[in-house]
Amino acid sequence: MSEMRKNNPWNFKELILDEIKKNGGWINAHVHADRAFTIHPQKLADYKKYSLEQKWDLVDDVKKNASVDEYYRRISQALELMISQGVTAVCSNIDIDPIAEDRAIKGAIKAREVYKDKITIIYSNQVIKGVIEKQARYWFDRGAELVDIIGGLPERDKRDYDKYEEHLDIIFQTAKKLKKRLHIHADQFNRIEDKGTEMICNKTEEYGLQGRVSIIHALSIAAHNKAYREKVYKKLRNTDISVIACPTAWIDSKRKEELQPFHNSVTPIDEMIPAGITVALGTDNIADFMVPFCDADLWYDLKLLAIANRYVTEIDELVKIATVNGRKVLGLKPDDPGSS
Ligand SMILES: [Zn+2]
């Protein structure tokens, strides 16, 4: 025990940071480094005005004119921020779509080359334009070859074409063919009608990809009744699907009048961890149009996740969320910091 902690036994931050260091350092399992630091004060009014679904296209603004070099600079700045906090591995989604084309991933690959001795960097393709529309599909197929982990955003194709399941079929077929892991954004709206996690469990079984799929957010589960939640936890466990919680990204859910079981708008780790589900941590969007106030402070996100779930007594589990579980969802060796 350090001198400081002997003097300040209440200092849980110091205690947890010590343990994280001993366990190989922070793992940030989910960010969007290619759009990092693109917010500015004049855009804050729009942040409130538009929904996430509208923002999927409004962010075209910071993508369409960005050169490979600009993407390289944004991603490098985000990586420097990770390294300064002792993050040993990070997974960033990168837009590879008809707007960004392959400029963001080219900048990302250049940044990985520069920082590879300081941090393990893994990329996943963000399919913000879906995988159904012809051009979007072209860039999805091209992106899938370039990244380490196949990305998914089924809500995008549900919104435009009512094709949630078809989106899943395309990304599952691709992941199977290329023998890559899957990271899927799902159940992020904190709505009782969301049943994406359950559908992903069924698809994982259908394609035989148990242990290779992670869901980013999976927080709408918390809006369902206890019997449904328990059913989904069992399915997650049986298919060995892990969950990446990014609390800052969704704690700002809009006020709604629907009646739901009382809960905070956050991935329900207080129930998932006792149910045997692997949970990792991500900071998600960094100072962009989606989440302007996120400064990718890993300690802040871990603390928020713990407090919002009233999950503050299980220090060992919080350390695992920040370290070993992160390595698992990125497909890294569990005991080998930052190694692939
Ligand atoms: Zn995300």
Boltz pocket constraint, residues with backbone or C-beta under 6 A from the ligand:
constraints:
  - pocket:
      binder: B
      contacts: [[A, 30], [A, 31], [A, 32], [A, 93], [A, 185], [A, 216], [A, 284], [A, 285]]
      max_distance: 6.0
